[in-house]
Amino acid sequence: MGLFSKVKDLLQANIMDMVNKSEDPEKMLNLYVERAMEEVRNFHIQVNRAVADKIQLEEQIVNLDKDIELRSGQAMLAVQQGKDDLARTALTYKKQAEASKLDYQAQLVDQAKAVDDLQENLRVLEEKLEKAKMERNNLVMRQRRAQTMKSANEAISGLSTHDPMADVDRMKERVQRMEAEAKASRTMVNTNTVEDQFAELEKSKANSEVEDELAKLKAGLKVGLEKE
């Protein structure tokens, strides 16, 4: 019964206190439940022995009933044959058997009550064991969840000293700067120099002179045709 008290105390312990201890709560819970199961098994053996003793008393009473009936028949037979001494012996054995029967019957009453009490106690222990198993499973889940939360909090706490987003922001700024430089270089490529602009003007002037000369040729050709 002491183990069940320890299991009850353990089940009522604060889960975070268990997590902070060096011992593994899950292993300790399993150990206590296994010991409680062993206690129930041993108690079950005691109950079976008590039941066996009760059955043995019942069998002894049945055998004594048979002996009493036998001695009564022997006494009657001895009287019929005029053997009073033998009849007295048979009756003496009968009285002894009857006395033993009364003693066994009294023991059977006590034994039957003891068996009932033991079986009731066994039922209570088995119920407590099942409850302890359920509580063990519940606490194990809570312990695992608490440990996961603790690890997550420690991870977040560690990130607070070095925020990975700061690195991301720095890389973002670098990319944006590279994009701006690329746009600037494209503008420079598309912008003509002064010399390029003069060259364009010279080219435009040359084209204009060609066009003027072509216009003159056409005009002269037209005049010639009109004279003819």
C-alpha positions in Angstrom: 0.0 0.0 0.0 3.0 2.3 0.6 3.9 2.3 -3.1 0.5 3.6 -4.0 1.0 6.5 -1.6 4.3 7.3 -3.2 2.6 7.1 -6.7 -0.1 9.4 -5.5 2.4 11.9 -4.1 4.4 11.8 -7.4 1.3 12.3 -9.5 0.4 15.4 -7.5 3.9 16.9 -7.9 4.4 20.0 -10.0 5.4 19.0 -13.5 7.8 21.9 -14.0 9.6 20.9 -10.8 10.0 17.4 -12.2 11.4 18.7 -15.4 14.0 20.8 -13.6 15.2 17.8 -11.5 18.1 15.7 -12.8 15.9 12.5 -12.7 13.9 11.6 -15.8 10.2 12.1 -14.8 9.1 9.6 -17.4 11.5 6.9 -16.2 10.6 7.5 -12.5 6.8 7.4 -13.3 7.3 4.1 -15.2 9.3 2.7 -12.3 6.7 3.6 -9.7 3.9 2.2 -11.8 5.8 -1.0 -12.4 6.4 -1.4 -8.6 2.7 -0.8 -8.0 1.9 -3.5 -10.5 4.2 -5.9 -8.8 2.5 -5.1 -5.5 -0.9 -5.8 -7.0 0.4 -9.1 -8.4 1.7 -10.1 -4.9 -1.5 -9.2 -3.3 -3.4 -11.2 -6.0 -1.3 -14.2 -4.9 -2.3 -13.7 -1.3 -6.0 -13.5 -2.3 -5.6 -16.8 -4.3 -4.1 -18.4 -1.2 -6.9 -17.3 1.0 -9.4 -18.6 -1.5 -7.5 -21.9 -1.6 -7.7 -22.1 2.2 -11.4 -21.5 2.1 -11.9 -24.3 -0.4 -9.8 -26.6 1.7 -11.9 -25.9 4.8 -15.1 -26.6 2.7 -13.6 -29.9 1.6 -12.6 -30.9 5.1 -16.2 -30.2 6.3 -17.6 -32.4 3.5 -15.1 -35.2 4.5 -16.1 -34.8 8.2 -19.8 -35.2 7.2 -19.0 -38.4 5.5 -17.0 -39.6 8.5 -19.9 -38.7 10.9 -22.3 -40.7 8.7 -19.8 -43.6 8.6 -19.4 -43.7 12.4 -23.1 -43.5 12.9 -23.6 -46.6 10.7 -20.7 -48.4 12.4 -22.2 -47.7 15.8 -25.6 -48.9 14.7 -24.1 -52.1 13.3 -22.2 -52.8 16.4 -25.3 -52.4 18.6 -27.2 -54.7 16.3 -24.5 -57.3 16.8 -24.4 -56.8 20.6 -20.9 -55.3 20.5 -21.4 -52.3 22.8 -17.7 -51.5 23.3 -17.2 -51.3 19.5 -20.4 -49.2 19.3 -18.9 -46.8 22.0 -15.7 -46.5 20.0 -17.6 -45.6 16.8 -19.7 -43.1 18.7 -16.5 -41.6 20.2 -15.1 -41.1 16.7 -18.4 -39.6 15.6 -18.2 -37.0 18.4 -14.7 -36.1 17.5 -15.7 -35.6 13.9 -18.6 -33.5 14.9 -16.4 -31.3 17.1 -13.9 -30.9 14.3 -16.7 -30.1 12.0 -17.9 -27.3 14.3 -14.4 -25.9 14.5 -13.9 -26.0 10.7 -17.3 -24.4 10.2 -16.3 -21.5 12.5 -13.0 -21.2 10.6 -14.8 -21.2 7.3 -17.0 -18.3 8.4 -13.9 -16.3 9.3 -12.1 -17.4 6.2 -15.0 -16.5 3.9 -15.1 -13.0 5.5 -11.3 -12.6 5.0 -11.6 -13.7 1.4 -14.3 -11.1 0.8 -12.2 -8.4 2.4 -9.1 -9.3 0.5 -11.0 -9.4 -2.8 -12.5 -6.0 -2.1 -9.0 -4.6 -1.3 -7.7 -6.2 -4.5 -10.4 -4.5 -6.5 -9.6 -1.1 -4.9 -5.8 -1.6 -5.6 -6.5 -2.5 -9.2 -8.6 0.6 -9.6 -5.9 2.7 -8.1 -3.4 1.0 -10.4 -5.4 1.8 -13.5 -5.8 5.4 -12.3 -2.1 5.6 -11.7 -1.4 4.4 -15.2 -3.8 7.0 -16.7 -2.2 9.7 -14.6 1.3 8.5 -15.6 0.4 8.7 -19.2 -1.1 12.2 -18.7 2.0 13.4 -16.8 4.3 12.0 -19.4 2.6 13.9 -22.2 2.6 17.1 -20.0 6.3 16.6 -19.3 7.1 16.1 -23.0 5.1 19.2 -23.9 6.8 21.2 -21.1 10.2 20.1 -22.3 9.4 21.0 -25.9 8.2 24.4 -24.8 11.3 24.9 -22.7 13.6 24.0 -25.6 11.7 26.3 -27.9 11.9 29.2 -25.4 15.6 28.6 -25.0 16.0 28.6 -28.8 14.1 31.9 -29.0 16.1 33.4 -26.2 19.3 32.4 -28.1 18.0 34.1 -31.2 17.4 37.3 -29.3 21.1 37.9 -29.0 21.7 37.4 -32.7 18.6 38.1 -34.8 18.9 36.2 -38.1 16.5 38.8 -39.7 19.2 41.4 -39.2 21.4 39.4 -41.5 18.6 39.1 -44.0 18.0 42.9 -43.9 21.7 43.5 -44.5 21.6 41.2 -47.6 18.4 42.9 -48.8 20.2 46.3 -48.6 23.2 44.9 -50.5 20.9 43.5 -53.3 19.0 46.8 -53.5 22.4 48.6 -53.8 23.5 46.2 -56.6 20.2 46.8 -58.4 20.7 50.6 -58.2 24.2 50.3 -59.5 23.0 48.1 -62.4 20.4 50.8 -63.3 23.0 53.5 -63.1 25.4 51.6 -65.4 22.6 51.1 -67.9 21.9 54.8 -68.0 25.6 55.5 -68.6 25.6 53.0 -71.5 22.6 54.7 -73.1 24.0 58.3 -72.7 26.0 59.7 -75.6 29.2 61.6 -75.1 29.8 65.1 -76.5 31.9 63.6 -79.3 29.1 61.2 -80.1 26.8 64.1 -80.3 29.1 66.1 -82.7 29.4 63.0 -84.8 25.7 62.8 -85.0 25.5 66.4 -86.1 28.1 65.9 -88.8 26.2 62.9 -90.0 23.0 64.8 -90.0 24.6 67.7 -91.9 26.1 65.3 -94.5 22.7 63.7 -95.0 21.1 67.2 -95.4 23.7 68.1 -98.1 23.0 64.9 -100.0 19.3 65.6 -99.9 19.8 69.2 -101.2 21.9 68.0 -104.1 19.4 65.4 -104.9 16.7 68.0 -104.9 18.7 70.2 -107.3 19.2 67.3 -109.7 15.5 66.6 -109.8 14.7 70.3 -110.3 17.3 70.5 -113.2 15.9 67.4 -114.8 12.4 68.8 -114.6 13.4 72.1 -116.2 15.1 70.3 -119.1 12.1 68.2 -119.8 9.9 71.3 -119.9 12.2 73.0 -122.5 11.9 70.1 -124.8 
